[in-house]
Amino acid sequence: MRQGYSRTAEGMAMLRALEQFQPASRRIINDPHASGFLIKPYFKMLARSRSLANLTSRAINFWAPGAQEFLTIRARLGDDIAAEMAANGLKQIVLLGAGFDTMSLRIEAALRDVTIFEVDHPATQAVKREVINNIGAPENLRFVAVDFERDDFVEKLRQAGFVAERHSLVVWMGVTYYLTAQAMTRALCQIHTLGAAGMRFACDYMLKEVVDGETRNRDALSKARAAARLGEPWLFGLNPAMVGDYLAAFNFKLLKDYDAEELHARYCPGRAAPMNYVRIVVCERV
């Protein structure tokens, strides 16, 4: 069952598990369930050891300054957007490429009247379902197994009970920079057809200057080369000045474009600044 699951999903769960060892005043996200999704023996060990967790955090901050902060902020911001919208009539959430995210558990009370659709590859979902069923899966959680290379995720969602006319939020994190421009166009066209006017959509994006190799940020260039060596090159990026126009081409109105400075001030002013070459946008379907 556990063959073929997403290692990236486990890595994100590991970062959220590391946050549990931060003092409450410095913790970006509270996720006591994250450690349950750790499969690798070392990850399991660090989730039980403060010393190993602190050592791992220091290693991450040395190798990728601000990465732990940004990647945990990304999950926390999604929670905050969802909770705020739930208090104002939100009915559906779609987590595209949900991985081992635990929004449905972290803010379960806030989302009690919201149906949550988690869309991901069947192999990753098999592991997710095994773990979350042991914890106690929320009744409003729906799993939608999709092979993104072959399946139409919009059709799969509709088959699972997603209703376009209901007030909805779509969250798509950690994916755009691995896609070609053509794949991005296809995905955004699909997302646009998913819901009606007023649907909110949140995603993150890489700066175009990093993808093009033109940035002066040496850390960003180093990580781009590392990603390429791992066989997962960064292919797509945007210029922040052009984000609004880019989204408008798909009938989305830009509401917010979060940069590292704002995220730092809002979520972790006493810690390292989040890496500054990835940003998060929130927009609305028009």
C-alpha positions in Angstrom: 0.0 0.0 0.0 2.8 2.4 0.8 4.7 2.0 -2.4 4.6 5.0 -4.7 3.3 7.6 -2.3 4.6 11.2 -2.5 7.9 11.8 -0.7 7.2 15.5 -1.0 4.0 15.0 1.0 5.9 13.2 3.7 8.5 16.0 3.7 5.8 18.6 4.3 4.4 16.6 7.1 7.9 16.4 8.6 8.2 20.2 8.6 4.9 20.5 10.4 5.9 17.9 12.9 9.1 19.9 13.6 7.0 22.9 14.4 5.5 21.1 17.4 8.9 21.4 19.1 8.8 25.2 18.8 7.7 27.2 21.8 4.0 28.1 21.4 4.9 31.8 21.0 7.1 31.0 18.0 5.1 28.1 16.5 3.8 29.0 13.0 1.3 26.1 12.8 -0.1 23.7 15.4 -0.4 20.2 13.8 -0.3 17.4 16.4 -1.4 15.0 13.7 1.6 15.6 11.3 3.8 13.0 12.9 1.3 10.2 12.2 2.1 10.6 8.5 5.8 10.0 8.8 7.0 6.7 7.3 10.8 7.0 7.0 12.4 5.7 10.2 14.5 8.8 10.7 11.4 11.0 10.4 9.6 8.9 12.9 12.6 9.2 15.3 12.8 13.0 15.0 9.1 13.4 15.7 9.8 11.7 19.1 13.0 13.6 20.0 13.3 17.3 20.7 17.1 17.1 20.2 16.8 15.5 16.8 14.0 17.8 15.8 16.1 20.9 16.8 19.1 19.5 15.0 17.1 18.9 11.9 15.6 22.4 12.0 19.1 23.9 12.2 20.3 21.8 9.3 17.3 22.9 7.2 17.9 26.5 8.1 21.5 26.2 7.1 20.9 24.5 3.8 17.7 26.4 2.8 17.3 29.6 4.9 13.7 30.5 5.4 12.3 27.2 3.9 10.8 25.8 7.0 9.2 29.1 7.8 7.7 29.6 4.3 6.5 26.0 3.9 4.7 26.0 7.3 3.4 29.5 6.7 1.9 28.3 3.4 -0.2 25.7 5.3 -1.1 28.2 8.0 -2.2 30.8 5.5 -4.4 28.2 3.8 -6.0 27.5 7.2 -6.6 31.1 7.9 -8.2 31.8 4.5 -10.4 28.7 4.9 -11.5 29.6 8.5 -12.3 33.2 7.6 -14.3 32.1 4.6 -16.1 29.4 6.6 -17.4 32.1 8.9 -18.9 33.8 5.9 -20.8 31.1 4.2 -18.1 28.9 2.6 -19.5 25.5 1.6 -16.7 23.6 -0.2 -12.9 23.4 -0.1 -10.8 21.7 -2.8 -7.3 20.8 -1.9 -5.5 20.0 -5.2 -2.5 17.8 -4.6 -3.5 17.5 -0.9 -0.7 15.1 0.0 -0.6 14.5 3.8 -2.1 17.9 4.7 -4.3 17.9 7.8 -6.4 21.1 7.4 -9.5 19.0 7.9 -8.2 18.1 11.4 -6.3 21.3 12.3 -9.3 23.5 12.0 -12.0 20.9 12.2 -14.4 23.0 14.3 -14.2 26.0 11.9 -14.9 23.8 8.9 -17.8 21.7 10.4 -20.3 23.1 7.8 -17.8 22.8 4.9 -17.3 19.8 2.6 -13.6 19.2 2.0 -12.5 17.5 -1.2 -8.9 16.2 -1.2 -7.6 15.5 -4.7 -4.4 13.5 -5.1 -2.8 10.4 -6.6 -4.3 7.1 -5.5 -1.0 5.8 -4.0 -0.6 8.9 -1.8 -4.3 8.8 -0.8 -4.0 5.1 0.2 -1.5 6.1 2.9 -3.4 9.2 3.8 -6.6 7.3 4.3 -5.0 4.5 6.4 -3.5 7.1 8.8 -6.4 9.5 9.0 -8.9 6.6 9.5 -6.9 5.6 12.6 -7.0 9.2 13.9 -10.7 9.6 13.1 -11.5 11.1 9.7 -13.9 14.1 9.8 -17.3 13.2 8.3 -17.1 16.2 5.9 -13.9 14.9 4.3 -14.1 13.4 0.7 -11.2 11.7 -1.0 -11.0 12.1 -4.8 -8.3 9.9 -6.4 -6.9 11.4 -9.5 -3.9 10.7 -11.8 -3.3 14.2 -13.0 -1.5 13.1 -16.1 -4.5 11.0 -17.3 -7.7 12.1 -15.4 -9.9 15.1 -15.6 -9.9 16.3 -12.0 -12.8 18.6 -12.6 -15.0 15.7 -13.7 -13.8 13.5 -10.9 -14.7 16.2 -8.4 -18.2 16.6 -9.8 -18.6 12.8 -9.6 -17.6 13.0 -5.9 -20.3 15.6 -5.2 -18.7 19.0 -5.8 -21.3 21.5 -6.8 -20.1 24.4 -8.9 -22.8 26.8 -7.7 -21.8 26.5 -4.0 -19.4 29.1 -2.5 -16.0 27.4 -2.8 -12.3 27.7 -2.1 -9.6 26.0 -4.2 -6.1 25.6 -2.7 -3.2 24.6 -4.9 0.2 24.8 -3.2 3.7 23.6 -4.1 3.0 22.6 -7.7 3.1 25.5 -10.2 6.8 25.9 -10.5 7.2 22.3 -11.6 4.9 22.8 -14.6 5.5 24.0 -18.1 3.7 27.2 -19.2 1.4 25.0 -21.3 0.5 22.8 -18.4 -0.2 25.9 -16.2 -2.6 27.2 -18.9 -4.4 23.9 -19.0 -4.6 23.7 -15.2 -5.9 27.2 -14.7 -8.5 26.7 -17.5 -9.7 23.6 -15.6 -9.8 25.4 -12.3 -11.7 28.2 -13.8 -14.4 25.8 -15.0 -14.7 24.2 -11.6 -16.7 26.8 -9.8 -19.0 29.8 -10.3 -18.3 33.5 -9.9 -17.0 34.3 -6.4 -15.0 31.1 -6.1 -11.7 31.9 -4.3 -8.4 30.4 -5.5 -5.1 30.4 -3.7 -1.7 29.1 -5.0 2.0 29.9 -4.7 4.4 30.8 -7.5 8.1 31.1 -8.1 9.7 34.4 -9.2 10.3 34.3 -13.0 13.8 35.7 -12.5 14.7 32.6 -10.5 13.4 30.2 -13.1 15.2 32.1 -15.9 18.4 32.1 -13.9 18.6 35.9 -13.9 18.2 36.6 -10.2 21.0 37.9 -8.0 19.7 35.7 -5.2 22.5 33.1 -4.9 20.5 30.9 -2.5 17.6 30.8 -5.0 19.9 29.8 -7.8 21.6 27.2 -5.7 18.2 25.6 -4.8 17.1 25.8 -8.5 20.2 23.8 -9.5 19.6 21.3 -6.7 16.0 20.8 -7.8 17.2 20.2 -11.4 19.8 17.6 -10.2 17.0 15.8 -8.4 15.0 15.6 -11.7 12.4 18.1 -10.6 13.5 21.4 -12.3 11.7 24.6 -11.7 10.0 25.4 -15.0 7.4 28.1 -14.4 7.6 31.5 -12.7 5.9 34.9 -12.8 6.9 38.5 -12.5 4.9 40.0 -9.5 4.2 43.1 -11.5 2.4 40.9 -14.1 0.6 38.5 -11.8 -2.7 40.4 -12.0 -2.7 40.4 -15.8 -1.7 36.8 -16.0 -4.6 35.7 -13.7 -7.1 38.0 -15.5 -6.5 36.1 -18.7 -8.2 33.1 -16.9 -11.0 35.3 -15.5 -9.5 35.5 -12.0 -9.3 38.8 -10.1 -6.2 39.2 -8.0 -7.1 39.9 -4.3 -3.7 39.5 -2.6 -0.1 38.7 -3.5 1.8 37.9 -0.3 5.5 38.5 -0.3 8.1 37.3 2.2 8.1 40.6 4.2 4.4 40.5 4.9 4.4 36.8 5.7 7.3 37.3 8.1 5.6 40.2 9.9 2.3 38.3 10.2 3.4 34.8 11.2 7.0 34.7 12.5 8.5 38.1 13.3 10.8 36.5 15.9 12.2 33.9 13.5 14.1 33.8 10.2 12.4 35.5 7.3 10.6 33.1 4.9 12.5 32.5 1.6 11.7 35.4 -0.6 11.6 33.9 -4.1 8.2 32.2 -3.7 5.0 34.1 -3.2 1.4 33.3 -2.5 -1.6 34.7 -4.4 -5.3 34.7 -3.5 -7.7 35.5 -6.3 -11.4 35.3 -7.1 -13.2 33.9 -10.1 -15.1 36.6 -12.0 
